[in-house]
Amino acid sequence: MRTAGIICEYNPFHLGHAGHIEKTRKELGEDCAIVCVMSGNFVQRGDFAAFNKHARAGMAVLCGADLVIELPAPYALSSAGGFALAGVYILDCLGVCDYISFGSESGNIFALKEAAEAIVSEEAEKAIRDWLGRGLPYASAQQKAADAILGIRSDVFKSPNNLLGIEYIKAIAAIGSSIRPMTVCRTGGEHDGDAGYSASPIRKMLLRGDEPWAFMPRAAAEVCKEELAAGHGPVSMVRCELAMMSRLRAIKDFSALPDASEGLDRRFLRYIASEPTVGAILEKVKTKRYAMSRLRRMLMCLCIGITAEDTAKPPPYARVLAMNSAGMRLLKTAGKKSRIPVITKTASVHKLSGRAAYMLCKEAAATDFFVLGYPNESSRSGGQEWRQTPLVFDF
């Protein structure tokens, strides 16, 4: 039996995600096990997840995944490269994955491998440095370098899922993993396209109070309905704005902030003190050089206390969020093979080494902040991270 890893956010789980799992199994065999490494309560675009990580992990298992492992907040709030590297590292450490499967606009693994090899060459790195020195944003500098090396074949860098796939391939090579990359062609829109294949319009519908159930598998939609009825979402930056502003105005030193280069720390310090809202701060700090997603990630890291040092080393553990019976069998195998601790109970933090215990405590504090966004006030109690155990489905 083969096992495929998927690095994901499922924010929330929709028909495109279900199609990805289905196509992966069609290519590798219907008995292929699926292990997901999923962002926790905070996501790579620099925002709160719409629903908490256990609910989203439950959606995944009910809709085709077998085992869901958490990607800790410091890595979930990293650049695409950091996000991909941490996810690949966890999958590699578990010792149970044969493949990493990802969706891409290209659908051509050979073109993506060629792009990954080209962009890490000395020629590309020098070109990227040169273009950055001229004031271009990183994405534009990388595209210029790719254009010079690959010519028309550099078009693969112009699509967001291709870019993330290239980062996965780079990460596999960087850590010397034997896991093989594979891709399935992504259909429908991109980030803000068809609601059946993009989470962004579904989140917008949820925040408006609309019902996006036609764009989600029935089981995922039912979980969303239960979370909404309980007052556990949708959580968003807008709904947590007062809590964010309170945290931000209490901070006086921004030097340890991830990506705080080129005076960005000073810009944040200046405008956090003077602007009345999170949106206003971001608009003031924004320049042509910095993508808004990068600035949102930095702001969120400030709020939950993530520093550059937190991601200087790879994830120190693999924490289980949800599983079915096949996932339990995988977990048993991973327990024997894994090179990092596999955590099922956060209350066992005392058994962990220094850095793993530190990171788990930081995750618990991040969850305490996340639940402040619940519409139901009675559900905002602290310490929920320590009381929650993995969801287990008996099928």
N, C-alpha and C positions, 0 to 999 in steps of 0.2 A: 504493500500500500504506500502510495506517495503522499507527501505532505507539502502543502503550499502555504507560505506566509503572505499576509497582506498587511501593509502599513496604512492606517486609515484614521478617519475622524468620525464618520457616520453621524453627522451633525445636522439633521438626523438621518437615519437609514432610509433610503428611497429605492425606487425601481432600478435605477442605474447600478446601485450597489449590489442588488440582488442579481442583476444580469452579469456583473463582473464575476461573482462567485459561481454562477451557473456556467459561464463560458470557461472558467478555469477548470471546473470539474469535467466539462465536455472534452477538453484537451488532454487532461491528465488522468481521467478515469473517474467514474461515478463514485468510487470508494475513496477518492482523494480527501484527506483530512485538511481542514482549513484552520490555520492559526492566525489570529489577527493581533497586531500591536496597535492599539487605538489611543489617541489623545484622551487625557482625562477630562477634568472639568474646564480646561482652558485650551483654546485651539490656535493653530498656527497663524491665522489671519490677525491674531492679537485681540481676541474677544472671549467672553464667556461662552461655553457651549450652551446650546438652547435647553438641553436637559442634562441631568447629572450622568456621570460616567457609567454607573451601574445600570441605569435605565437604558442607555444607548448600547451597552454591551449585551443586555438582555435582548434588545431588538435584533442585534447581529446574530446571536445564537438561534433565536426563533426563526430567522430568515436564512439560515444556511451555514453559518460559521460553527465551529466545534469548540474553540477555546479562544478567549479574548484576554489579552495581557495589556496592562496599562503602560502607555508612554508617559513618564512623569512630567509634571508641569514645566520644569526648566527646559526640557528638550522639546516639548510640544510648542513652546513659545520661542523656538529658535528659528533661524533662517531655514530655507528649504534644504540647504546642505546639512545643517545641524540636525534638523528633523529627520532627514533620511538616514544619516549616519547612525543616530541613536536607535532608530527602529530596526535597521539592519543588524546592528550590534546585538540587540536583545534576541532577535530571531536566530542569529548565529550561535549565541551563547546557549540557547535552549537545547541545541543539538538534535532537533527533531525535524528540521525543515530541509526539503530537497530543492524547493523553488521559492522565489519571491515573485508574486504575480501583481502586476499593476496595470491600470488602464492608461491608454495613451491615444492621442489623436492620430498618431502615425500608424500604430498597430504593427510596425516593422521593427523587430528586436535588433536586426542587424544594423539598420540605420541608426538606432539609438546607441548601440554599442560603439559604432564608429564615431558618433558625436562625443560620447563620453571619453573615449581615448584621445580624440583630438583636443578637447578643451583642457585636458590636464598636461598637455605637452609643454615643454619649455617655451616653444614659440608662442603658444596661446597665453601662457602665464605672463610673458613679457608684454604681449600686446594688451592684455587686460590692464596691467599696471600702467602702461603708457596712456591708455584712454581714461583710466581713473584719474591720472595726473592732470588730464585736461578738463576735469570737472564732470565727466559723465557718470550717471548712476551705474551701479555694478551690472545690472541686467543689460543695459545698453552697451557697456564696455565688453561684456562677454559676447554679445551678438556681433559686435564689430570684429572681434577676434575670430569668431566662428566663420563669419563671412569671408575673411581673408584666407582662412585655411581650407574650408570646405566648399566655398563657392555656393552654388544653388542648393547644395545639400544641407546648408546651414539653416534652411527653413524649419527644421525640426525644433530649433530653439525658440520659435515664435509662438508656440502653443504651451499653455501652463502645465498640462499633464505630461506632455513630452519632457518638459524641463524637469519635473519631479522624477520621472522615470530615469532620466540621465543621471540625476543625483543618486538614485538607488544603485545604478550600475557602478558609478564612481565609488560609492560606499563599499560595495562588495569587493571591489579591487583594493581599496584602501586598507581594509582589515584582513585581506587575504582569505576571504570566506570561500568555501566550496559550493555554497548555494548558487543555483543557476537562476538568472533573471528570465522572466517571460512576460509578454504583454498581450493584452486583448484590446481590440480596437474599441475605443470609446465612441458611442453613438450619441446623437442628440446635441445639446448645447454645451458650452463650456461653463465657466463658473456662474455666470448669470443668465444662462440660457433656459432651455426647456426644463420646466419644473420636474418632469419625470426623470431627468438625468443630472440635476444640479440641486444641491441643498440650499443654495442662497435664496431662490424664490420661495422655497418651502418655508424657510425661516421667516421671510417677510410676510408670508400669508399668516403664519402662526402669530406673529406680533400684531397683525391687524385684527386678529380674532377670526380669520377665515379658516376654512377646513380644507387642507391639502391632501385628504385621504386618498384621492384618486391617483396620486403620484407616489404612493407608498405601498409596499406589501401590506396585506391586511393585518398580519401579526404585529408589524412595526407600528401601524396606525393605532392599533388597540393599546399598545404600551403608551404611545403619546397621549391618547385620550385619558388613560388612567393617571398619568403625570399631571395633565392639565386639571383634571377633576380634583386631584389632591393639592393643587396650588403649588406644584413643584416646577413650574415653567410656563412659558418659555423665559429663560433668564437671558439678559442682554446687558450690554454696557450702559445703555440708556437707563435701564431700571436700577442699575447699581451706581448711578452717577454720584449721588451724595456720599455714599460710602467711599468711592474712589477719591473724590475731592478731599475728603477728610484725611485719608491716608497720605495723599500727595502733598498736602500743605504741611504735614508734620515732618516731611523729609527735608533735610538741609544739605546732605552730601550725596551727589549723584555720580561720583567718580567710579563706583564699583558696578554701575549699570552695564549690562551687556550691550555691545555695539556703541558705547558712549565715546565715540571718536570724533575728531574734527570739530570739537566745541559743542556737540549735541547736548552734552550734560549741562553746559551753561545755558543753552537755549531753553531747555526744559525748566531749569531752576528759575529763570527769568519769567517765563510765561505762566508757570504754575502759580506763582505769587500774584500775578496781575489779572489773569483771566478767570471768568466766573464759571465756565463749564469745561468738561472734557473735550467736547467738540471744538470749542474756541481755542483751547491749548494746542490741539493737534493742527488746526489751521494756521496758527501763528508759527509753530515750529517747522511746519512743512516747507520744503524748498524743492526745486526741480531735481536735486540730487538724491533725495530720500523718498522711497516709496511709502505711502501711507500705512501699509501693512507693517513695515518695519517700525514706524513710530508708534503704532498701536501696541505692538509687542513690547516695546521698551516701556511704554506707559503701564502696561499690565504687569510687567516684571517689577516695576517700582512699587505697585500696589501690593503685591504678594511677597515682596522681599527677595526676589531672585537676583543674584549677582553673576558677573562674568565667571567667577570661580566655580559656580555650581555646575557649569557645563564644560569646565576645563578637562574633566575626565568623563568616560562613558557611564551610562546608567549602572548603578551598583546592585540592582536587583531586578527581578521580574515579578510583578504583582498580578495575581489572577483576579479578574473581574467577573467572568461568567464562563460556564462550560456546560456541555451535555455529556452523555455517557462516553462518546468517542473522545471528547476533550479530556475526560477524566483518565482515560487510558493513555492519551498523549502526555498528560501531566505526570503520570506515574513514570513514564519513560524519561521525560525531561528531568524528573527528580534525581535520576541516576546519572544523567549526562551533563546537566547544566553547569556552566562555569561560573554562574552567579546565583545567589540565593533565590529560590522560588517561594514567594510569599502568598499564603492563602489567608492568614489571619494577621491583621496589623497589630493586634494586641501582643504579638510575639516579637515586638520591636527590640525587647531586651536581649534577644538571642542574636541580634545582628551586630556586625562590626561597626566601627565609628562612623564612617561616611554613609553607609546604608541606613543606619539609624537616624543620622542627621537629615538625610534626604526624605525619609519617610515622615519625620516630624514636620519638615517644611511642607510636604504634601498635605498633611493634616491641617496645617495653618491655612493653606490655600483653599481647602475645602470649607473651612470656617468662613472664609471671605465669600466664596461662591454662593453659599446658601443664603446669604443676605439678599440675594436677588429673587428668592422665592416669593411669589405673591401671597402665599399662606404664612402669616407671621408666626404661627405656632410651630412651623417646620424649620425655623431658622436657628435652632439650638446649636451650640458648639459641640465639638468632639464627635461629630458623626462619623468621621473617618475611622475612629477606633472601634465603633460598634457595628460597622457594616462588614458582612462576610460575602464571599463570592456567591453569585446566583448559580444554582445548579438545576439543570433541566433533565428530567428522567426520560430521555429518548435518544 
